[in-house]
């Protein structure tokens, strides 16, 4: 059998499954992301072209997550099919080792790993920046006016509108009540009307509310001058128009707002900013520690205390102990109040200073941690592709089951385990419980030995997934314990 023909055959089987599973996994990951932010997309009247751009950037951003899962599933299915059709057994019988069978795929996955790194470094920062700019633009967009009946609608800022029913022929809302809270809840104004029509100005930046046959009640509490009863003003009208600010145009924010964020930086910028913020963070901590020592809140070692007398000659207290309680109690009542007030004021100043410096240092730490996590993610996601291949391929060869059933179940279970471990590691690194590199590489350090173990077992034709193997182990263990019990009885 021609070896090169085997390489082409293995590669053609894998690449087809890889592209199919990749797009399926990508679709699932993108839909999960969209589902988390569906409230910010629905009901905003966003143009179709903008939505397509958003989904395009979301697909690019989700690619590093979908890629390892696709490789795992495709390799499982490929070698599971080969094992189920006894093709893998035939190749091994012909003297071809498992690593030789996997050679073409190992070369391909190596290029995928390298390409995934450059993709994460060059494409992902731009895609994430564009996607989150659009996301924040969606949040700034005013919602579409779709006022329901029988419930209060709060889509217009500062107002609640209640509509009893709609007239489809006249395209109007009937039996309307409007609560206006623009001046605060204590000065709310109420408007009732038989008919309400809503339209927008030509530039779509203002909303025109036309009211017909209604009454207006204005709370005059802000004009009260010591009266017990709250006055109000009542107005009856046949037609009244309200002009409100309501920009319904979509305005995309400037990309510059994310220039300093970790998600929009490549490997070189992340490395540079990590070094810079590390220097700044250390200098802040050193300055803060020096300030604490300078203000005698903490001392590095024992330092003798000096008190200056009026003649400027220092008196050194080395062994004499001063009882501050006795000094305080020997003072007059006025002096006690002054001392206590001064002490409280000084402690409040110290607390405020500590809180301010803590916030500044925590901000620097969070900035450093976010950048360090993003720096390591450039490598961990690429390395995950290699690990999942060396888990999926030998596992498929050992299980020997093709199709989409068993491989899909095993892939999902393994990926969920990987995702849980990776999320936990990132959380530990983000909260400074562990070092960032420990948290980011936790999942890889756990799954890599599993991949090596499975590859070794598959290369040596292990039977770890066959029921007969475990039954044999159980019987052997049972016989061993029975012999031990008999020996104890004989003694």
N, C-alpha and C positions, 0 to 999 in steps of 0.2 A: 504494500500500500504506500502510495506517495505521501511523504511527510508534509510537503507543502500543501497538498490537497487537503490534508487533515486540518492544517492551520486555516485555510480558506473556509472549510466547512464549519469549524468551530466558531470562527469569527462571524460568518454570515448568520449563523443561528443566534449568536449573542447580540449582534448589532440591531437586528430587527426587534427582538424583545426589549432591548435597551431603549430604543426610541419610543416604542409604544408605552412602556412602563414609565418613562420619564415624563411624557406629556400627561399621563394619568396622575402621577404623583404631583406634578406641577399644578394641575387643575385643582387637586384636593387642597394643597397648601395655600394657593391663592384664594380659593373659596373660604377657607378657614379665616384668613386674614380679612377678607371683605366682610365676612359675617360679624367679626368683632367691631367693625366700623360702619355697619349698615345704617345706623341712625344718622350718620353724618353725610350719607349719600342719597338716601331716599327722601323724596318730597322737596328737593331743592331746585328742581328745574334745571339741572346742570346739562349743558349741551352734550350731544352724543360724542362729538370729537374729543372733548375734554375727558369724558369717561373712558374712551378707548385709550387715550394717552395714559390715564391713571392705571388701567389694567395692564398696559404694556410695561410700565415701570414696576408694577407689582410683580409681574412675571419675572422680570430680570432680577428683582430683589429676592424672590423666593427660589431662584435657581440653585444656589448653594445648599439649600435645605432639601430640595427635591432630588438633587443629583445622587447623594449617598443612598437614599432609599431606592431609587431606580436601579442603581448598580447592584444593590443587595438582592432585589427582587429578580432582576434579569439574570444574574449569575446563578441564583437558586433554580430558576426555571430552566435555564440552559443545561446545566449539569444534571438536574433532575430528569429532564427529558432524555438525555443521553443514557442515564442509568436505567430508566424505565424501558427504553428500547434496546437495552443490552449492548448499545454501541460502545459505551465506556468500558464494559467488560471485555469486549472484543479487542479494543485498542490495548488494554493492559495485557491481555493474553498474547498479543503480538509483540510484547516487550516494550511498549511505549509507556513511560512513566507518567504520572499525573502532572508533574511540573512541565513535562514536554508537551502534554496536551494543552496545558494552560498557557503556553509560551506566547502565542499571538495575543491573547487577552491580557496577559501581564504587561506586554509592551503597550497595548492600547490604553490600559488603565493608567500606566505611567504617564502617558501624554495627557490623559484626562486630568490627573492630579496636578500636573504642571499648568495645564490650561485653566484649571479651576482656581489656582492661586492668582494667575494674571487676571482672570475674570473678576475675582473678588477684589483685586487691587486696583484695577483700572476702570471697570464697568460699574461694579456695585456702588461705589461712592457717588457717582453721578446719578445713577438710577434712584438711589435712596434719597438723595437731595431733591431731585425732581418730584419724586412721589410724595414726600412729606411737604413740599411747597404746595402741591395741589391739595393735599389733605387739609392743611391749615387754611387754604383758600376756600375749600368747601365749608369749613367751620364758620368763616366770615360771611358766607353767602346767606341772604335772607331766605326763609322757606317759601315755598309756593303757597298761595292763598287757597286753601281748600277747607272752608269752614264747615264743620259737621253740624248736624241738628241734634237737639236734645242734650247738649253738653257744652261746657265752656271751652272756648278756643283762645289760647294765649300766644298765638304765633306772631302777633303784633306787639312790639315792645311797649310795656306800660299799660296794656289794655287787656281786658277779658270780654269776649263777645259771646252772648248766648242767643241762639236762633231756635225758634220752635219748629218752623217748617220752611220749605223752599217752594217757590213758584217757578216751575221749569219753563212755562210759556213766556212769562215776563222777565225771566232770568234775574230774579230778585229774591232776597231773603225777607221773610215775613215774621212779624212779632219778635222784634229784636230788642235786646237789652245790652247796653255797653257800660262797663265799669272802667273809668279812666283813673289810673293810679300814677300818672306822671308827676303829680305834686305830692306823692306820698299816700300811704294808706289812710292816714287821719284826715286828709283833704281830698278824698275820692269824690269824683263826679259821676253821676249816673244819667244815662240818656236812654230813653225808650222810644221806639218808633214802630209804625205799622209796616214800613217797607224800607229796605236798605239795598243799595247797589254799590258795588266796588269797582273801581277802574284805576288805571295808572296813567300818569302823564306820559307824554311822547318820549321823553328821555328815560322813562322807567326808573326814575329816582325818587318819585313821590307817589303816594297813594291817595286817591280821592274817594272819600266815603260820603255818599249822598243819602240823606235821611229824609223821609217823607212822613208827615203827620205824626209828630212825636212831642215829647216833653223832655226838658233838660233840668236836672237838679244839681245845684252846686253847693257843696259844703263850705260854709263861711267860718269854720272854726279858727282859721288863721287870723280872722279879723275880730275875734272875740276880745272884749275888754272887761273881763271880770263878770260876765253874765253866767247864770246857772245853766240856761238852755242853749244848745248849739243852734245858731241861726243858719238858714240856707236860703238859696235863691231859686225860684222856679220860673221856667220859661217854656211857653208853648209855641211851637212853630209848625208851619206847613211844609217847609223845605229848608234843609240845612246841609251845607257841605263842610266836611272836615278834610284838611290837607295834612298828611303825615309823611314823615321821612321814612321811606321804605325802598331802598335800592335793590331792585330785583335783577340787576345785571351781574354777571359773573366777572369778578376782577381777580386775576391771578397775582399773587404776591411776588415780590422780587426774590430771586434766588440768593441774594446776598445775606438773607437772614440766617442761613444755615452754613455760611462759609466757615465759621469757627466751631462747628459741631463735629463730633467724632465720626458721625455716620458719613460725612462728606469728604473724608480725608483718606489718601492712599497710604501705603506703607511708609514712604519717605517722610510725609508730613506728620504722620503719627509718631514716628521715631523722634523727629525733631521736637515736636511739641511735648512729648513725654520727658525728654531731657530738660527742656526749658521749665516745665511746670514742676519737675522734681527739684530743680535748683531753687525755684521760687518758694516751693513748699518747705524745703529745709531751712531756707533763710527766715521764713515766717515763724517757724517753730523755734529757731535759735533766738530770734528777736523777742519772742514771747517769753521764753524761758529766762532770758537775760533780764527782762522787765520784772518777772516774778522775783528773781534773786535780788534785783536792785531795790525793790520795794519791801524786802525782808519777809515776803510771804513764804519763801523756801530758801534754804541755804545749802550750798554744795557741801560744806564741811563746817566744823565749829570755827566761828570767827569771834574774837573778843569784841565786846561792846564798848564804845567810847561815848562819853557824854561831855559836851563842851560847857565849861563854866564861863562866867562873864569875863574872866581874865584870859580866856582862850586856851587855858592849859588843860589838856585832856586828862580825865580821871579814868583809869582802867579798872573795870570790875571783872575780876577773874574768878574769885571764889565766893564773893558776897552774893547772897540770894535776896531778892526783893519780893516781898509778898504784896502783890497787886491788890488783893482783896482788902488787906488791912489799910493800904493807902486810900482805896476808894471809900471805905467805911469811915475813915477819919476825916473825910472832906465834909464840907457843909452841904446842906440840901440843894442849894442853888448850884454848887459846883458839881454835885452828883448828876443833876439834870443836864448840865452843860456837857459833862463827860459822856453821859449816855447818848445824848443827841449827836455829839461829834462822832462817837464810835459807830452809831447806826448809819450816819451819813457816809463815813469812810467805808463801811462794809458794803453799803449799796453801790458805791462807786467801784469797789473791787469786783462785786458780782457783775455789774454792767460791763466792766472791762473784760472779765473772764468770758462772759456770754458773747461779746462782740468778737473777741479773738478766736473763740471756739467756732463761731459761724464762719469766719474767714478761713480758718484752717480746714474745716470740714468741706467748704466749697472747693478748696484747692485739692483736697484728698479725693473728692468725688470726681472732679475734672480729670485727675490723674488716673483713677480707677477706670472710668469710662473709656479713656483713650487706650489704656493698657489692655482692657478686654477686647476692644476692637482690633488692636494690634495682633493679639494671639488668635483671634477668630480668623484672620487671613490664612493661618496655617492649619488650625484644627479642622475646619470644614473640608479643606483639601485632603488632609490626612485621613479623614473619615471615609473618603471614597476608597482609598487603598485598603483600609481595615475591613470595610464592608464587603469588598470583593473577596478577600481572603477568609471571610466568614461564610459568604453566600456560596462560592464555588465549591469548597470542600463539603459544606453542609448538604448541598444538592447532590453531590456524588455519594455521600453516605446514606441519605434518605432514599434516593433513587425513585422519587415521585415527581412526575412532571405536571404540566397543566398549570392552572391558576389557583387551585384550591389550597393544597398544603403549602406550596411556596409563599402564597400571599399571606396566609395565617402566620407562618413562621417569620416572615419579613416584618409584618406589622408588630408582632410581639417583640422582636429584637429591636426594632426602631423605637418603640415606646420605651423600652428599657434604656436605650441610648439617650433618648430625649429627656427622660426623668433624671438620669445621672448627670447629663450635661446641664440641665436647668438648675439642679441642686448645686453643682460645682460653680456655676456662674453666680448664683445667689451668695454662696459662701465667699467668693472673691469680691463681689460687689459690696458686701457688708464688712469687708476687712477681717472676717473670721479666719480665712486662709489667705495666703498669697494669691495674687491673680493668676499666676502661671499654674499653681496647683489646682485651682478651681476649673480653669479652662481646659486643662489636660487630663482631668479626672476621668472623663468618659473614655478617652483614648487609651489611658493607662489600664483601664479595666477590660476593654474590648480587645486590645491588641494581644494579650496572652490567650484569650479565647480563640482568636483567629489563628494564632500559631498552633494551638492545641488541635483545633479542628483540621487544619492543613496537614499536620503530622499524622493524625488518625486516618484521614482520607488517603494520604500517600502510602500508608502501611496497611490499607484495606481493613480498617477497624470495623467492628460489628457493634458499636456502642448504641446504635439506634434499632437493633433487632431485639424482639421480645425474648428469643431463645437465649441470648446472652445474659439478660438480667435474671431469667429463670434459672440458668445454670449457676450464676453467682449466688442466688438465693439458696439453692439446694446445697451448694458447697458450704455456705455460711451456716446453714441449719445443721449439717452433719458435723461441722466443727464444734458448734456449741453443745450438741448432744454428747460428743466424746468428752468434752470438758466436764459436763455434768456427771457422766458415768465415773470419771476419774475421782471427782469429789466424793461421790457415794462410796466408792471402794475404799477411800481413805477413812 
